[in-house]
Amino acid sequence: MNKVLMLGSDYGSCEIINELHNRGCWVIVADYYETTPAKRIADESWLISTNDFDTLEKRCRDNNVAAVITGASDFNGGNLRVLCKRLGLPMYSQNDSAWSAATNKYVFKELCKSVGAPVAEDYDIEEYLQNKENYNITYPVVIKPVDMSANRGMSYCYNEADVEHAIERAHSFSKNPHLIMERKLEGPEFAVNYIIANGEPRLFFFSSEHHQPGELANLYSIITTTNYHLRQYIFEVNDKVIEVFKKAKLTNGVAWVECMRDKDSHFYLLEMGYRFGGEVVNIPYKDISGFDSINWMIDCELGIEHKTTDLPVEKYNYSGCATAYMLFATHSGVISEIKGIDKISTLNGVKIDITKEVGKSVKQYMTLGVIRISSESCEELCSKLRIINSNLEIKDQDGKNLLLKYDNYGELLEEYDSGLKEMQ
């Protein structure tokens, strides 16, 4: 029986563990948490930090660990690379250049420029700081760290005073001295996922991101597959993204790019990842497309090679929806009660992944969990969302609602219909 070490209890971990069990593997989960949903379904757990490489290496050798894997995490993905190199184990992210592009927005942006992929106009912060009076900036701009995900440390700036504050804020999140300052794009955001075999990337699915009206514009509660503007993306951007991936030397596994369709009606690339996206829409998308990207990644970490002929078919006009409902905290507090899970778990095509459990302290806008949904149509998706919203309750220590709910069903239905028409 192969022993596989799971680094961390990140989103997607439980699904990966279940698939490893289906293969007859013995799964060990290591992180510094006493208990997590992933540790409860694993065969064994280690209370070891995922970047304690000396201890992990020794335990892996003593226990004859044959493979290391992780969920949706840059931090643990980087730790996986270090540990696998020490142990001489296979890993999908073989090249340092690929990992650098995936975890450093500046490196990614320079790669995009080198192949002519569309990115927002940027400004040199050092030059600006040295010559503010003569340095021309067209506001608004965005300032962000190069190595933070989920919009951490990012600020919108509308004048010089905003820039000063934004630089300080970005440095408070990141130890990397380099920052990005670029034109602020305005429009809908999309996450585009790819599958890679032997250095050949293929577009897998295209998804749109939606925030609850009245909440932060970049606090995306719903990420759902869509055909809306997909044809334009394929025509304008897809080949350039593939060039970027090839130049960065991505070899196998899964990857994604975030992009925005600006008010000028063109796409601009924002960042990339060389792992599952945090929402792991890949899980319900298996029900829509039939292609299992979870097992694809397991193959990569077990050293099973893929051919380009194994890549998913180039079909995107599915009528079904694969969706992640991100559960955000409305305010800071301590979770005292979670209700409605039993009712929601009976829904066909619904999988619940709540990592913040009763007793956990949370901050405002922190992700409490994610509910993944596969649906045959957008109407079915909205029906399931209504049931979830009616039944799911997460309360704080004072009995107050902690859960930010998304209920802008009309937006989803309108986009869905427009996307189907575009792909006819």
Secondary structure, DSSP 4 states (H G I P E B T S, - for coil): --EEEEES--TTHHHHHHHHHHTT-EEEEEES-S--HHHHHSSEEEE--TT-HHHHHHHHHHTTEEEEEE-S-HHHHHHHHHHHHHHT---S---HHHHHHHH-HHHHHHHHHHHT-----EE-HHHHHH-TTT----S-EEEEESS--TTTT-EEESSHHHHHHHHHHHHHH-S---EEEEEPP-S-EEEEEEEEETTEEEEEEEEEEEE-TTS-TT-EEEEEE--TTHHHHIIIIIHHHHHHHHHHT--SEEEEEEEEE-TTS-EEEEEEESS--TT-THHHHHHHH---HHHHHHHHHHT----GGGSPPS----SSEEEEEEEEESS-EE--EEE-HHHHTTSTTEEEEE-S-TT-EE-TT-EEEEEEEEESSHHHHHHHHHHHHHH-EEE-TTS-B-EEPP--HHHHHHHHHHHHHHT-
